[in-house]
């Protein structure tokens, strides 16, 4: 195993996914751990598929489409904000609705995938240069990295000060984080 390639893969994952730690902590603070993990893997698998296909020359997503991925977290953020406002106005949580505003795996996957436009932009050229063998190392390291990121996000969300802050402000933080991600993807891509 080429240790330099392994180190590059670890470093690239950390650099391109550092923003995901905050999002994961917020998701873990708002919902079931297994839903967040499944959603994170689904979304990241989508990023990897598009990146691998792009690197192999199929060009699944044209570059001009990537900014529109920001519409997914923007819409989810607006929806979460609306629900939080409605719940506060109505005097509490949504007890008659199963799960309340607990994010489901598909919501987490959509945010992860939409937030991965910059990842795709970095991964495609690197994968192209790395070839199939190198690309395989990157993919394996990245999939292990997702598990590490999920554990770190869960750890942050379960620290008493962070957990108190998320329980008190999570209904506000989640919509704000999602809207900021969506706007950033729309305007910076």
C-alpha positions, 0 to 999 in steps of 0.5 A, a space after each residue: 500500500 502506498 502510504 503517500 496515497 493513503 495520507 493524501 486520501 485521508 487529508 483530502 477527505 478531512 479538508 473537503 468534509 470539515 463543514 459536514 461535522 457541524 451538519 452531522 452534529 446538528 442532525 445527531 442532536 435532532 434525531 435518531 443516530 441510525 437515520 443520520 448514519 444511513 443518510 450520510 452514507 447514502 448521500 456520500 455514496 451518491 457523491 462518490 458515484 458521481 465522482 467516479 463516473 465523472 472521472 471515468 469520463 461519463 460526465 454524469 453531472 454537467 458543471 452548470 448543474 452543480 450550483 442547483 444542488 443548493 436548492 435541496 438544503 435550501 428547501 429543507 432549511 426553509 421547511 425546517 424553519 417553517 415547522 419550528 416557527 409553527 411549533 413555537 407559535 402553536 405552543 410546543 412540539 408536534 406531538 401528533 406527528 410521528 418523529 416531529 422534525 427528526 430528520 430522516 435518512 433521505 433528508 440527511 442524504 439530500 443535504 449530504 449530496 447537495 453539500 458535496 458539489 465542492 467535493 465532486 469538483 475536487 474528487 473528479 480531477 483527482 480520481 482521473 489522475 489517480 487511475 482505477 487503483 488509486 481511485 479504489 484507495 480513495 473510495 475505501 478511505 472516504 467510506 471509512 472517513 464517513 464512519 469517523 465523521 459520523 462518530 465525531 458528529 455524534 460525539 459533539 452532539 452528545 457532549 453535555 454543553 453541546 447537547 444542551 445548546 442543540 436541545 435549546 437551539 437546534 430547532 433554529 440552528 438546523 434551518 439556518 445551517 441548511 439555508 446557509 449551505 443551500 445559499 453557499 452552494 447556489 452562489 459559490 459553485 
